[in-house]
Amino acid sequence: MKLPGALPNWSAPARKVAKGKPAFFDIDNPGDWDEFTYRPEFGPKGKEQYVMHVLLTGASPVLEVDGKLAVGPWEFYYGGWKDSGNNSF
């Protein structure tokens, strides 16, 4: 899914290195969204360290850990899901 991008004259804000913000090309970006659409989120006042990147809606893509995209018991399949035959629906 491609989301609308910025106007041609838009430029990304300066990177907040002191707050731990990584370079944009170093973040996990499975949807290949641009920097206008996919923004950094920082902690509360007084602890304004980088937390993660989120979409403007507040949704955050799932990071890959040990070759899997998972949060708790939920596993995500960006490339499509295949039935293993072990499901009891």
trRosetta pair geometry for C-beta under 8 A, 3 or more apart (Angstrom, degrees):
i j d omega theta_ij theta_ji phi_ij phi_ji
1 31 6.6 -32 59 -154 84 114
3 33 6.2 14 30 -128 117 104
3 37 4.8 117 83 -124 134 150
3 55 7.9 146 -42 -145 168 116
4 37 7.8 145 74 -82 49 117
5 34 5.2 33 -121 38 107 150
5 36 5.5 102 -163 51 67 139
5 37 6.8 -77 -109 -35 57 107
6 10 3.5 -88 159 51 133 152
6 34 7.2 -121 1 111 95 136
6 36 3.7 -162 -42 -97 108 157
7 10 5.0 114 57 -27 73 102
10 36 6.1 54 120 -97 148 126
12 24 7.1 -79 -141 -46 168 145
12 35 4.7 -27 -91 129 128 142
12 36 7.5 -122 -86 -67 81 62
15 21 5.5 -158 -169 95 78 120
15 23 6.7 -21 -117 -100 153 57
16 19 4.1 -4 138 35 117 115
16 20 7.7 -5 109 43 90 43
16 21 4.4 82 61 5 80 129
16 40 7.4 -154 34 91 114 159
16 42 7.6 -19 81 -81 156 134
16 50 7.2 161 85 -62 109 103
17 20 7.7 63 -179 -59 33 14
17 21 6.6 -84 -78 53 30 83
19 42 6.1 -20 167 -123 138 126
19 48 5.6 -53 -130 121 125 87
19 49 5.5 -174 -172 -124 72 41
19 50 5.5 116 129 -35 86 81
20 49 5.0 33 20 -166 134 88
20 50 3.9 -135 93 23 94 108
21 40 5.2 -18 -126 -121 114 163
21 42 7.9 -51 -69 -81 102 101
21 50 4.5 160 -78 -82 55 135
22 26 4.4 -109 161 82 122 123
22 27 5.7 146 80 -61 125 83
22 50 7.1 161 -9 146 69 165
23 26 4.6 86 63 0 84 111
23 27 8.0 -153 89 -19 48 80
24 27 6.3 -50 -160 14 39 111
24 35 5.0 -34 -133 -96 154 115
27 38 7.7 -177 96 139 143 128
27 53 5.1 54 -174 -7 156 142
28 61 6.6 -146 111 103 98 119
28 63 4.9 133 33 -122 161 75
28 64 6.2 179 -135 11 139 86
29 32 6.1 95 132 -90 102 29
29 33 6.1 -129 -166 39 106 75
29 38 6.4 89 -125 142 107 173
29 53 7.6 -24 -86 87 87 153
29 61 7.2 113 -127 48 35 159
30 61 5.5 179 31 -173 103 141
30 62 7.9 -6 7 58 143 68
30 64 7.9 121 -67 -40 118 105
30 69 7.4 21 -64 -103 159 147
30 78 5.1 -120 170 -93 133 163
31 38 7.8 165 66 -74 112 132
31 61 6.4 -146 -6 -87 105 139
33 37 4.4 -107 179 85 116 124
33 38 4.2 121 97 -36 124 120
33 55 7.2 -120 -132 -102 176 92
34 37 5.4 86 58 15 72 100
34 38 6.9 165 81 16 29 97
35 38 6.4 -73 -122 60 28 84
35 39 7.7 81 178 -88 59 59
37 55 6.4 -18 159 -137 84 79
37 56 6.6 -85 -158 -18 56 103
38 53 5.3 35 164 164 93 122
38 54 7.4 180 -156 89 61 20
38 55 6.2 -38 -103 -93 63 58
39 53 6.5 169 89 -153 22 78
39 54 6.4 -30 67 64 73 69
39 55 7.8 89 22 -143 79 15
39 56 6.8 68 10 -78 119 65
40 50 5.9 -57 -168 -132 122 97
40 51 8.0 131 179 45 77 67
40 52 7.7 175 -149 103 59 26
40 53 5.6 -50 -94 -98 49 70
40 54 8.0 75 -162 19 12 74
41 50 7.8 100 76 -158 48 57
41 51 4.9 -51 98 59 92 111
41 52 5.6 -1 47 64 108 67
41 53 7.0 157 3 -115 83 18
41 54 5.0 40 -35 2 125 117
41 60 7.7 -73 7 -86 140 121
42 48 4.8 23 158 -168 128 74
42 49 6.6 165 -155 81 84 20
42 50 5.9 -52 -103 -95 75 38
42 51 6.2 153 -127 -3 19 93
43 47 4.3 -60 117 112 135 92
43 48 5.7 -157 64 -112 78 24
43 49 5.2 20 10 46 122 69
43 51 5.6 127 -58 -56 72 111
44 47 5.6 36 63 51 73 98
44 48 7.4 -101 94 -76 24 61
45 48 6.6 5 -121 -57 31 101
52 60 5.4 34 124 -143 137 141
53 60 7.0 135 89 -136 50 91
53 61 7.6 -6 88 32 96 99
54 57 7.9 -126 158 66 99 56
54 58 5.7 -9 167 -151 138 29
54 59 6.4 150 -164 75 89 33
54 60 4.6 -59 -103 -82 82 83
55 58 7.1 -38 72 29 73 21
55 59 4.8 1 37 59 115 88
55 60 7.4 -163 5 -82 75 35
55 61 7.8 93 -33 -33 98 84
62 69 4.6 102 103 -177 119 94
62 70 6.9 132 174 15 137 9
62 71 5.7 -114 -122 -36 118 102
62 76 5.2 133 41 23 150 144
63 69 7.4 -178 95 -128 22 74
64 67 6.8 2 179 -125 106 12
64 68 6.8 155 -152 75 69 24
64 69 5.4 -46 -94 -77 69 75
65 68 6.3 -33 69 64 65 77
65 70 7.0 -87 49 46 103 88
68 75 5.9 -59 -175 -134 113 109
69 75 6.7 105 79 -166 63 65
69 76 4.3 -67 111 64 113 97
69 77 7.4 172 55 -70 118 29
69 78 6.7 65 12 -18 164 100
70 73 7.8 -74 -172 164 112 9
70 74 6.3 162 -154 88 71 50
70 75 4.5 -30 -95 -100 99 67
70 76 6.8 -176 -83 9 42 76
71 74 5.3 -9 63 63 78 103
71 76 7.8 36 4 -21 89 111
77 80 5.9 -61 141 89 116 16
77 81 4.3 138 53 -73 157 74
83 87 6.4 -83 -150 10 96 128
84 87 7.1 115 54 -26 80 89
